[in-house]
Amino acid sequence: MTIGATIRAARKAKKWTLERLAHEAGTDTGNLSRLERDLQGANKDLLERILHVLGISLTGSALPDSNAGEALHIKGQVPLISWVQAGYWSEVTDIYAAGNAERWLPCPAAHGPRTFALQVPGSSMHNPSERHSFHDGDIIFVDPGREATHNSLIVAKLPGSPEATFKRLLIEGSQRFLMALNPSWPERIFAIDGTAEICGVAIAKYEALI
């Protein structure tokens, strides 16, 4: 999927007209229409403005430049699944099988073939003073093929829990911890051991309408 198709899908999801998006992003409808149809590209500043007003945030990498005639390609749609499904997603043999997804969403970042999307529940990862903050209802895109390193935002399956959880990974020597971004969250930081399974790393998000 190209960046044009991704922008169009996100605009439709917000129920915005071309005129509304053009006004919010500081461009004109003609340029925006051609961008959505991949008839022209856009510079990095304009792409960042468009993605920002649509509530699309890249957490893993910066946007490359995309000039006229040079489309920024996104690798297709990914399944929106439940937090219970996320805990055993690595065991699913066919991610395209009927019933595996609530719906399919365009991912705004380059990603691996088993990438999935989740809707964030609650406020444990909300911290407006942080660079990354997640509201209840935001959509995150999670790539199981991305390496989880210190400070990665990860989805993990903890022993004894039927659902996966979304937290920041902290690594200190041989010890690993999970941390909620919300500074007032009870038991904000806790240790994990080898029985915890990292399901993937968050690489992008769609912000919920609030």
DOTI-504457 format. One record per residue (C-alpha): chain; x, y, z; residue in one letter. Coordinates in Angstrom, 1 decimal. Example, Ala and Ser with C-alpha at 12.3 -4.5 7.8 and 13.67 -1.06 7.14 Angstrom:
% residues 2
{A {12.3 -4.5 7.8} A}
{A {13.7 -1.1 7.1} S}
% end
This chain:
% residues 210
{A {0.0 0.0 0.0} M}
{A {1.3 3.5 -0.9} T}
{A {1.3 6.5 1.4} I}
{A {-1.5 8.0 -0.7} G}
{A {-3.8 5.0 0.0} A}
{A {-2.8 5.1 3.7} T}
{A {-3.6 8.8 4.0} I}
{A {-6.9 8.3 2.2} R}
{A {-7.9 5.4 4.5} A}
{A {-7.0 7.4 7.6} A}
{A {-8.9 10.5 6.4} R}
{A {-12.0 8.3 5.7} K}
{A {-11.7 6.8 9.1} A}
{A {-12.0 10.3 10.6} K}
{A {-14.9 11.1 8.3} K}
{A {-13.0 14.1 7.0} W}
{A {-13.5 15.6 3.6} T}
{A {-10.5 16.5 1.4} L}
{A {-11.2 20.1 2.1} E}
{A {-11.0 19.5 5.9} R}
{A {-7.7 17.7 5.7} L}
{A {-6.2 20.2 3.3} A}
{A {-7.2 23.0 5.7} H}
{A {-5.8 21.2 8.7} E}
{A {-2.5 20.3 7.0} A}
{A {-2.0 23.7 5.3} G}
{A {-2.2 22.5 1.7} T}
{A {-4.8 22.7 -1.1} D}
{A {-7.3 20.0 -2.2} T}
{A {-5.7 19.6 -5.6} G}
{A {-2.3 18.6 -4.2} N}
{A {-3.9 16.4 -1.6} L}
{A {-6.2 14.6 -4.1} S}
{A {-3.2 13.9 -6.4} R}
{A {-1.2 12.7 -3.4} L}
{A {-4.0 10.3 -2.3} E}
{A {-4.1 8.9 -5.8} R}
{A {-0.3 8.6 -6.0} D}
{A {-0.1 10.9 -8.9} L}
{A {2.4 13.1 -7.1} Q}
{A {4.6 12.9 -4.1} G}
{A {5.1 15.4 -1.2} A}
{A {8.0 16.7 0.7} N}
{A {8.9 15.5 4.2} K}
{A {7.4 18.5 6.0} D}
{A {4.1 18.2 4.3} L}
{A {3.9 14.5 4.9} L}
{A {4.7 15.0 8.6} E}
{A {1.9 17.6 8.9} R}
{A {-0.6 15.4 7.2} I}
{A {0.2 12.4 9.3} L}
{A {0.2 14.5 12.4} H}
{A {-3.3 16.0 11.9} V}
{A {-4.6 12.5 11.0} L}
{A {-3.3 11.2 14.3} G}
{A {-0.7 8.9 12.8} I}
{A {2.5 8.7 14.8} S}
{A {5.6 6.7 13.8} L}
{A {7.5 5.4 16.8} T}
{A {10.2 3.4 15.1} G}
{A {11.7 5.5 12.3} S}
{A {11.7 8.9 10.7} A}
{A {9.8 9.6 7.5} L}
{A {12.0 9.6 4.4} P}
{A {11.5 12.3 1.8} D}
{A {9.0 11.6 -1.0} S}
{A {9.2 13.9 -4.0} N}
{A {7.0 14.1 -7.1} A}
{A {6.8 10.8 -8.9} G}
{A {8.5 9.0 -6.0} E}
{A {5.8 7.3 -3.8} A}
{A {6.6 6.3 -0.3} L}
{A {5.4 2.7 -0.1} H}
{A {3.8 1.1 2.9} I}
{A {3.6 -2.7 3.0} K}
{A {-0.1 -3.2 3.1} G}
{A {-2.8 -3.7 5.7} Q}
{A {-2.5 -5.6 9.0} V}
{A {-5.1 -7.3 11.2} P}
{A {-6.6 -5.6 14.2} L}
{A {-6.8 -8.4 16.8} I}
{A {-7.7 -8.8 20.5} S}
{A {-5.3 -8.7 23.4} W}
{A {-6.0 -12.4 24.0} V}
{A {-5.1 -13.2 20.4} Q}
{A {-1.9 -11.1 20.8} A}
{A {-0.7 -13.4 23.5} G}
{A {-0.5 -16.4 21.1} Y}
{A {-0.2 -14.6 17.7} W}
{A {3.2 -16.2 17.1} S}
{A {1.4 -19.6 17.0} E}
{A {-1.1 -18.6 14.3} V}
{A {-0.1 -20.3 11.1} T}
{A {-2.3 -18.3 8.8} D}
{A {-2.8 -14.7 9.8} I}
{A {-5.2 -14.2 6.8} Y}
{A {-7.6 -17.0 8.0} A}
{A {-11.2 -15.9 8.5} A}
{A {-11.9 -14.8 12.0} G}
{A {-8.3 -13.9 12.9} N}
{A {-9.0 -10.1 12.6} A}
{A {-11.7 -7.8 13.8} E}
{A {-10.9 -5.6 10.7} R}
{A {-7.8 -4.7 8.6} W}
{A {-6.0 -1.4 8.9} L}
{A {-3.3 0.3 6.8} P}
{A {-0.1 0.4 8.7} C}
{A {1.7 3.8 8.4} P}
{A {5.2 2.3 8.9} A}
{A {7.3 -0.3 7.0} A}
{A {6.8 -3.6 8.8} H}
{A {7.3 -7.3 8.8} G}
{A {4.8 -9.9 7.5} P}
{A {3.3 -10.8 10.9} R}
{A {2.6 -7.3 12.1} T}
{A {-0.7 -6.7 13.9} F}
{A {-2.7 -3.9 15.4} A}
{A {-4.3 -3.5 18.8} L}
{A {-6.6 -1.0 20.4} Q}
{A {-5.1 0.4 23.6} V}
{A {-7.3 -0.1 26.7} P}
{A {-7.3 2.2 29.7} G}
{A {-4.7 4.9 30.7} S}
{A {-1.6 2.9 31.9} S}
{A {0.4 4.2 28.9} M}
{A {-0.9 7.8 29.0} H}
{A {1.7 10.4 30.0} N}
{A {1.3 13.8 28.2} P}
{A {4.8 14.9 29.3} S}
{A {6.4 11.9 27.5} E}
{A {7.3 11.9 23.8} R}
{A {5.2 8.8 23.4} H}
{A {1.8 8.7 25.1} S}
{A {-1.2 6.6 24.4} F}
{A {-4.8 7.4 25.1} H}
{A {-7.6 4.8 25.7} D}
{A {-8.8 3.8 22.2} G}
{A {-5.5 4.6 20.3} D}
{A {-4.5 1.9 17.8} I}
{A {-0.9 0.6 18.0} I}
{A {0.9 -1.4 15.3} F}
{A {3.1 -4.1 16.6} V}
{A {5.8 -5.9 14.7} D}
{A {6.9 -9.3 16.2} P}
{A {10.0 -9.2 13.9} G}
{A {11.4 -6.0 15.4} R}
{A {14.1 -6.5 18.1} E}
{A {13.0 -5.4 21.5} A}
{A {15.8 -3.3 23.1} T}
{A {16.0 -1.0 26.2} H}
{A {13.2 1.5 26.1} N}
{A {11.3 -0.3 23.4} S}
{A {7.5 0.0 23.6} L}
{A {6.4 -3.7 23.6} I}
{A {3.5 -6.0 23.9} V}
{A {4.2 -8.9 26.2} A}
{A {2.4 -12.0 27.5} K}
{A {2.8 -12.6 31.2} L}
{A {2.5 -16.0 32.8} P}
{A {-1.0 -16.6 34.3} G}
{A {-2.6 -13.8 32.3} S}
{A {-5.0 -14.5 29.4} P}
{A {-4.3 -11.2 27.8} E}
{A {-1.1 -9.5 26.6} A}
{A {-0.1 -6.2 28.0} T}
{A {1.5 -3.0 26.6} F}
{A {4.4 -1.5 28.4} K}
{A {7.9 0.0 28.0} R}
{A {10.8 -2.4 28.3} L}
{A {13.7 -1.5 30.6} L}
{A {16.9 -3.6 30.6} I}
{A {19.5 -3.2 33.3} E}
{A {22.3 -5.8 32.9} G}
{A {20.7 -9.2 33.0} S}
{A {17.4 -7.9 34.5} Q}
{A {14.3 -6.8 32.6} R}
{A {11.4 -4.7 33.7} F}
{A {8.1 -3.5 32.3} L}
{A {7.0 0.1 33.0} M}
{A {3.7 1.9 32.5} A}
{A {4.2 5.4 31.1} L}
{A {1.5 6.8 33.4} N}
{A {3.5 8.2 36.4} P}
{A {0.6 7.6 38.8} S}
{A {-0.1 4.0 37.7} W}
{A {0.0 1.5 40.6} P}
{A {2.9 -0.9 40.5} E}
{A {4.3 1.2 37.6} R}
{A {7.5 -0.8 37.2} I}
{A {7.8 -4.6 37.8} F}
{A {10.4 -7.2 37.0} A}
{A {9.9 -10.0 34.4} I}
{A {11.8 -13.2 33.9} D}
{A {12.2 -15.7 31.1} G}
{A {8.6 -16.9 31.4} T}
{A {7.3 -13.6 30.0} A}
{A {6.9 -13.7 26.2} E}
{A {7.6 -10.5 24.1} I}
{A {5.0 -10.5 21.4} C}
{A {6.3 -7.6 19.4} G}
{A {7.5 -4.0 19.4} V}
{A {5.1 -1.0 18.8} A}
{A {6.2 0.8 15.6} I}
{A {3.3 3.3 15.0} A}
{A {-0.1 4.4 16.2} K}
{A {-3.3 6.0 15.1} Y}
{A {-4.6 8.4 17.8} E}
{A {-8.2 8.0 18.9} A}
{A {-10.7 10.8 18.4} L}
{A {-11.1 12.4 21.8} I}
% end
